[in-house]
Amino acid sequence: MTQRTLSIIKPDAVEARKTGAIVSRLEEEGFKVVAMKRIHLTRAQAEGFYAEHKGRGFFDELCTFMSRGPIVVMALEREDAVAKYREVIGATDPAKAAAGTIRKLYGSNVGENAVHGSDKPETAVREIGYFFAGFEV
């Protein structure tokens, strides 16, 4: 079944000029970019996006990181998009990610791991809606 998922190229990968390589890889993997924008989140926007993690030990560091520089957000579409995207990006910890995955190639550590992806189809709907108005996708 065709699905959509949210992809975020995080500040570390944007700063390292890996945006083009990551987008190319996703297209090679069969994803269609249905919406894309480069933005610089405010601290409040980062806190809003990651609200489900509020109160957890990494929340403050995550929001600081995600608002430190530009990010690229994309709504991606393909068959089984959520699961396939998570397979392509690899484990959250780049040191534990499979060879050739985006996080293994471009991530530095658990906190700065190059990309974000939705974990479930329902989450993808909410996350895409956070960044894109209905007419944009």
C-alpha atoms as a printed R data frame, in Angstrom:
    type eleno elety resid chain resno      x      y      z
1   ATOM     1    CA   MET     A     1  0.000  0.000  0.000
2   ATOM     2    CA   THR     A     2  1.315  3.455 -0.903
3   ATOM     3    CA   GLN     A     3  2.131  5.488  2.198
4   ATOM     4    CA   ARG     A     4  3.771  8.713  3.168
5   ATOM     5    CA   THR     A     5  6.458  9.312  5.767
6   ATOM     6    CA   LEU     A     6  8.231 12.379  7.088
7   ATOM     7    CA   SER     A     7 11.951 12.756  6.567
8   ATOM     8    CA   ILE     A     8 14.058 15.402  8.260
9   ATOM     9    CA   ILE     A     9 17.648 15.988  7.268
10  ATOM    10    CA   LYS     A    10 18.972 17.262 10.583
11  ATOM    11    CA   PRO     A    11 21.295 20.245 11.179
12  ATOM    12    CA   ASP     A    12 24.447 18.109 11.341
13  ATOM    13    CA   ALA     A    13 23.909 16.644  7.852
14  ATOM    14    CA   VAL     A    14 22.821 20.012  6.394
15  ATOM    15    CA   GLU     A    15 25.954 21.658  7.852
16  ATOM    16    CA   ALA     A    16 28.093 18.861  6.353
17  ATOM    17    CA   ARG     A    17 26.470 19.533  2.941
18  ATOM    18    CA   LYS     A    18 24.992 16.037  2.671
19  ATOM    19    CA   THR     A    19 21.468 17.130  1.725
20  ATOM    20    CA   GLY     A    20 21.871 16.321 -1.985
21  ATOM    21    CA   ALA     A    21 23.450 12.929 -1.325
22  ATOM    22    CA   ILE     A    22 20.654 11.989  1.085
23  ATOM    23    CA   VAL     A    23 17.854 13.129 -1.248
24  ATOM    24    CA   SER     A    24 19.482 11.251 -4.146
25  ATOM    25    CA   ARG     A    25 19.743  8.097 -2.061
26  ATOM    26    CA   LEU     A    26 16.084  8.305 -1.061
27  ATOM    27    CA   GLU     A    27 15.008  8.734 -4.684
28  ATOM    28    CA   GLU     A    28 17.199  5.782 -5.687
29  ATOM    29    CA   GLU     A    29 15.400  3.739 -3.034
30  ATOM    30    CA   GLY     A    30 12.069  4.459 -4.746
31  ATOM    31    CA   PHE     A    31 10.804  7.355 -2.648
32  ATOM    32    CA   LYS     A    32  8.956 10.172 -4.372
33  ATOM    33    CA   VAL     A    33  9.460 13.599 -2.791
34  ATOM    34    CA   VAL     A    34  5.935 15.037 -2.629
35  ATOM    35    CA   ALA     A    35  6.905 18.111 -0.576
36  ATOM    36    CA   MET     A    36 10.204 19.597  0.574
37  ATOM    37    CA   LYS     A    37 11.407 22.752  2.309
38  ATOM    38    CA   ARG     A    38 14.506 24.034  4.045
39  ATOM    39    CA   ILE     A    39 13.722 25.779  7.315
40  ATOM    40    CA   HIS     A    40 15.403 26.876 10.531
41  ATOM    41    CA   LEU     A    41 13.291 25.802 13.493
42  ATOM    42    CA   THR     A    42 12.867 28.095 16.460
43  ATOM    43    CA   ARG     A    43 13.356 26.506 19.866
44  ATOM    44    CA   ALA     A    44  9.563 26.596 20.385
45  ATOM    45    CA   GLN     A    45  8.934 24.827 17.053
46  ATOM    46    CA   ALA     A    46 11.441 22.092 17.945
47  ATOM    47    CA   GLU     A    47  9.795 21.660 21.361
48  ATOM    48    CA   GLY     A    48  6.386 21.427 19.697
49  ATOM    49    CA   PHE     A    49  7.517 18.811 17.213
50  ATOM    50    CA   TYR     A    50  9.177 16.664 19.895
51  ATOM    51    CA   ALA     A    51  6.506 17.323 22.578
52  ATOM    52    CA   GLU     A    52  5.960 13.570 23.136
53  ATOM    53    CA   HIS     A    53  9.526 13.379 24.511
54  ATOM    54    CA   LYS     A    54  9.127 16.257 26.987
55  ATOM    55    CA   GLY     A    55 10.374 15.245 30.413
56  ATOM    56    CA   ARG     A    56 12.832 12.677 29.034
57  ATOM    57    CA   GLY     A    57 16.537 13.185 29.654
58  ATOM    58    CA   PHE     A    58 17.456 13.952 26.049
59  ATOM    59    CA   PHE     A    59 14.624 16.432 25.321
60  ATOM    60    CA   ASP     A    60 16.532 19.657 26.040
61  ATOM    61    CA   GLU     A    61 19.634 18.582 24.114
62  ATOM    62    CA   LEU     A    62 17.493 17.386 21.178
63  ATOM    63    CA   CYS     A    63 15.576 20.666 20.919
64  ATOM    64    CA   THR     A    64 18.789 22.701 21.170
65  ATOM    65    CA   PHE     A    65 20.349 20.611 18.399
66  ATOM    66    CA   MET     A    66 17.315 20.702 16.103
67  ATOM    67    CA   SER     A    67 17.076 24.501 16.362
68  ATOM    68    CA   ARG     A    68 20.804 25.246 15.930
69  ATOM    69    CA   GLY     A    69 20.722 25.432 12.127
70  ATOM    70    CA   PRO     A    70 18.662 24.755  9.010
71  ATOM    71    CA   ILE     A    71 16.949 21.421  8.399
72  ATOM    72    CA   VAL     A    72 15.316 19.970  5.301
73  ATOM    73    CA   VAL     A    73 11.877 18.450  5.808
74  ATOM    74    CA   MET     A    74 10.305 16.184  3.208
75  ATOM    75    CA   ALA     A    75  7.088 14.269  2.788
76  ATOM    76    CA   LEU     A    76  8.060 11.072  1.002
77  ATOM    77    CA   GLU     A    77  5.788  8.580 -0.714
78  ATOM    78    CA   ARG     A    78  6.177  4.961 -1.815
79  ATOM    79    CA   GLU     A    79  4.915  1.474 -1.080
80  ATOM    80    CA   ASP     A    80  5.323  0.716  2.659
81  ATOM    81    CA   ALA     A    81  7.092  4.084  3.100
82  ATOM    82    CA   VAL     A    82  7.487  4.117  6.890
83  ATOM    83    CA   ALA     A    83  9.133  0.696  7.208
84  ATOM    84    CA   LYS     A    84 11.246  1.096  4.080
85  ATOM    85    CA   TYR     A    85 12.506  4.538  5.167
86  ATOM    86    CA   ARG     A    86 13.513  3.197  8.573
87  ATOM    87    CA   GLU     A    87 15.367  0.363  6.855
88  ATOM    88    CA   VAL     A    88 17.244  2.805  4.592
89  ATOM    89    CA   ILE     A    89 18.236  5.184  7.403
90  ATOM    90    CA   GLY     A    90 19.383  2.490  9.845
91  ATOM    91    CA   ALA     A    91 19.536  2.320 13.636
92  ATOM    92    CA   THR     A    92 19.290  5.482 15.758
93  ATOM    93    CA   ASP     A    93 22.892  4.972 16.896
94  ATOM    94    CA   PRO     A    94 25.113  5.277 13.798
95  ATOM    95    CA   ALA     A    95 27.671  2.960 15.454
96  ATOM    96    CA   LYS     A    96 25.025  0.202 15.478
97  ATOM    97    CA   ALA     A    97 23.507  1.017 12.071
98  ATOM    98    CA   ALA     A    98 23.958 -1.422  9.203
99  ATOM    99    CA   ALA     A    99 26.648 -0.691  6.610
100 ATOM   100    CA   GLY     A   100 25.449  1.564  3.812
101 ATOM   101    CA   THR     A   101 22.534  3.061  5.740
102 ATOM   102    CA   ILE     A   102 22.183  6.846  5.829
103 ATOM   103    CA   ARG     A   103 22.944  7.084  9.550
104 ATOM   104    CA   LYS     A   104 26.018  4.853  9.209
105 ATOM   105    CA   LEU     A   105 27.279  7.010  6.332
106 ATOM   106    CA   TYR     A   106 26.440 10.476  7.677
107 ATOM   107    CA   GLY     A   107 25.618 10.266 11.392
108 ATOM   108    CA   SER     A   108 28.132 11.020 14.160
109 ATOM   109    CA   ASN     A   109 26.403  9.691 17.281
110 ATOM   110    CA   VAL     A   110 22.986  9.004 18.816
111 ATOM   111    CA   GLY     A   111 22.284 12.733 19.208
112 ATOM   112    CA   GLU     A   112 23.586 13.819 15.808
113 ATOM   113    CA   ASN     A   113 22.439 11.039 13.525
114 ATOM   114    CA   ALA     A   114 21.761 12.940 10.273
115 ATOM   115    CA   VAL     A   115 18.060 12.163  9.766
116 ATOM   116    CA   HIS     A   116 14.681 11.708 11.431
117 ATOM   117    CA   GLY     A   117 11.935  9.431 10.206
118 ATOM   118    CA   SER     A   118  8.396  8.679 11.318
119 ATOM   119    CA   ASP     A   119  8.077  5.479 13.357
120 ATOM   120    CA   LYS     A   120  4.492  4.550 12.404
121 ATOM   121    CA   PRO     A   121  2.015  5.488  9.655
122 ATOM   122    CA   GLU     A   122 -0.154  7.369 12.195
123 ATOM   123    CA   THR     A   123  2.881  9.329 13.400
124 ATOM   124    CA   ALA     A   124  3.767 10.170  9.795
125 ATOM   125    CA   VAL     A   125  0.369 11.806  9.261
126 ATOM   126    CA   ARG     A   126  0.834 13.998 12.355
127 ATOM   127    CA   GLU     A   127  4.463 14.820 11.572
128 ATOM   128    CA   ILE     A   128  3.811 15.730  7.931
129 ATOM   129    CA   GLY     A   129  0.936 17.939  9.100
130 ATOM   130    CA   TYR     A   130  3.278 19.716 11.522
131 ATOM   131    CA   PHE     A   131  5.461 20.963  8.674
132 ATOM   132    CA   PHE     A   132  3.207 21.052  5.615
133 ATOM   133    CA   ALA     A   133 -0.221 22.563  5.027
134 ATOM   134    CA   GLY     A   134 -2.628 20.231  3.216
135 ATOM   135    CA   PHE     A   135 -2.268 22.047 -0.099
136 ATOM   136    CA   GLU     A   136  1.539 21.601 -0.014
137 ATOM   137    CA   VAL     A   137  1.378 17.822 -0.209
